């Protein structure tokens, strides 16, 4: 397990998901599950995640936020 990945999970991932994902990164096979979940679902703490409506997903619109 990478200390940076562990710190990332403890800092940014929702508390109710942390133990699950800490377990995932201990295994190279299951680590991919963490990465897949991270890329395709909102597992971040609410303070760090903001859903952007489809019409505002251009680079210019995000930069204006």
C-alpha positions in Angstrom: 0.0 0.0 0.0 1.3 3.4 -1.0 1.3 6.0 1.9 0.2 8.7 -0.5 -2.8 6.7 -1.6 -3.7 6.0 2.0 -3.4 9.6 2.9 -5.6 10.6 -0.1 -8.3 8.1 1.0 -8.3 9.3 4.6 -8.4 13.0 3.5 -10.8 13.0 0.5 -12.9 9.9 0.5 -16.2 9.8 2.3 -15.8 8.4 5.8 -18.3 5.6 5.3 -16.2 4.3 2.3 -12.7 4.7 3.7 -12.1 1.2 5.2 -13.4 -0.4 2.1 -11.1 1.5 -0.2 -8.1 1.1 2.2 -8.7 -2.6 1.8 -8.8 -2.3 -2.0 -5.4 -0.6 -2.3 -3.7 -3.3 -0.4 -4.2 -5.7 -3.3 -3.0 -4.9 -6.8 -6.0 -6.7 -8.2 -8.6 -4.9 -6.1 -6.7 -1.6 -6.4 -8.2 -1.3 -9.9 -11.7 -1.5 -8.3 -10.9 1.6 -6.3 -9.6 3.5 -9.3 -12.7 2.5 -11.3 -15.0 3.6 -8.6 -13.1 6.8 -8.2 -13.4 7.6 -11.9 -17.1 6.6 -12.2 -18.9 7.5 -9.0 -18.9 10.2 -6.4 -17.0 8.8 -3.4 -15.4 12.0 -2.3 -16.4 13.8 0.9 -19.2 16.3 0.1 -16.9 19.2 0.9 -14.6 18.3 -2.0 -17.2 17.2 -4.6 -19.3 19.5 -6.7 -21.5 18.1 -9.4 -21.4 20.2 -12.5 -24.5 20.3 -14.8 -23.9 19.0 -18.3 -24.4 22.4 -19.9 -21.5 23.8 -17.7 -18.9 21.1 -18.4 -16.8 23.0 -20.9 -13.3 24.1 -19.8 -14.4 27.8 -20.0 -17.5 27.2 -17.8 -15.5 25.3 -15.2 -12.8 28.0 -15.1 -15.5 30.7 -14.4 -16.7 28.8 -11.3 
